[in-house]
Amino acid sequence: MSIHLYSYIHNLTVRRTLKILCLGGAGFIGSHLTARLLKEGHLVTVVDQDHGKIQEWMGLDNLRVVKEDIRRPEWGLMELVQDADLVIDLIAYANPGLYVKIPLEVFRLNFTENLKIAEACVTLNRRLIQFSTCEVYGKTPASFLNGQLLNSEDPQFATFSEDSTNLIMGPVEKHRWIYASAKQLLERVLHAYGIEQEFNYTIIRPFNFIGPNIDFLPSEYEGIPRVFSFFMDALLHGGTMKLVDGGHHRRCYTYVEDAIDCIYKIVLNPNGVCDKQIFNIGTPENEISIQGLAYLMKDLYLEHFYQPGRPLPEILSVSGEEFYGKGYEDSDRRIPDINKAKTLLGWEPKWGLKELVLTTMASFTSEYPKAEMHSNCEEKLRI
């Protein structure tokens, strides 16, 4: 980090310096949020298992890092919450492959362990910002009433509002929904604590954030990352861009910088407007099918990043069961209603779809040569 940036951070004055406990603060969203909180001069304690994404900020006076697994008994939760003005909980399994492969562990982490955090905040009277998911909305009416709707493509059947939309899950045998159900149940418990014990919480439902540090490349690490990273891996290595069930599902993508601007407004909570509220954070205008995303990324790669001689990927359709395993199902379409964030917070997203996709791709392509060079050096050392 430059001396100028370091001085800028430490000389910032803010209206009120908060002591913030950020659980999962070194993940994709968490690392960007941690950077913003530090930049604004707050005192931040990050609890996470891997701190690679916040390495740049290590050593700052207003950052404390705790390497910990919250599933471990007696990991110091009460002491950490006691010392905070605000608790932000981002800890979750957010990976469809895991929902299908280890559903019980997904439930335990996303509900049972996160409930312990919420109840610590209730006991110690600390405000909680709880990250949930847009997946709590489940399916659209169009997905199962297609023949009964005059126009199933009408966005009104896929636009989700925080306080009025019915939450429609799939059948039990499609256990992919255990993630969304666990998150929804946690939201309902927080709501109940708000009613019975005046607990102060805010729930955030993210809609498909992307940006730098979003995920790993699957060819370099085990596991199944989000679709953007899969497509980038195929582009960089000349693999296959696999479209699950044809890639007809549609999503609204939001650049992480826009998202963090909204989240920080929720942190500040002007005049208590966020108390006991749920907020969608997303960009309705950035809707695209997964198939459309694949072709957009391929076109942008050829235009801006392709090096002659490298192999090009092919785009193929695979079944959801083949890709993820038995028990997979997905929501067909998700459009966020962001009128609440606009009205209460004065927030609107700024990044358009092509701009945010290109910028995120650029972050991958700038890091990939470094990773490739490191891999080649390791190979030479082994030889």
Sequence and secondary structure as in RCSB ss.txt:
>XXXX:A:sequence
MSIHLYSYIHNLTVRRTLKILCLGGAGFIGSHLTARLLKEGHLVTVVDQDHGKIQEWMGLDNLRVVKEDIRRPEW
GLMELVQDADLVIDLIAYANPGLYVKIPLEVFRLNFTENLKIAEACVTLNRRLIQFSTCEVYGKTPASFLNGQLL
NSEDPQFATFSEDSTNLIMGPVEKHRWIYASAKQLLERVLHAYGIEQEFNYTIIRPFNFIGPNIDFLPSEYEGIP
RVFSFFMDALLHGGTMKLVDGGHHRRCYTYVEDAIDCIYKIVLNPNGVCDKQIFNIGTPENEISIQGLAYLMKDL
YLEHFYQPGRPLPEILSVSGEEFYGKGYEDSDRRIPDINKAKTLLGWEPKWGLKELVLTTMASFTSEYPKAEMHS
NCEEKLRI
>XXXX:A:secstr
  HHHHHHHHH   SS  EEEEETTTSHHHHHHHHHHHHTT EEEEEES  GGGGGGTT TTEEEEE  TTSTT 
SHHHHHHT SEEEE      HHHHHH HHHHHIIIIIIHHHHHHHHHHHT EEEEE  GGGGB  GGGT GGG S
 TT GGGTEE TTT   B   TT GGGHHHHHHHHHHHHHHHHHHHH   EEEEEE  EE TT    TTTSSS  
 HHHHHHHHHHHT EEEEEGGG  EEE EEHHHHHHHHHHHHH GGGTTTTEEEEE  GGGEEEHHHHHHHHHHH
HHHHT  TTS   EEEEE HHHHH TT    SB EE  HHIIIII       HHHHHHHHHHHHHHHHHHHHHHH
HHHHHHH 
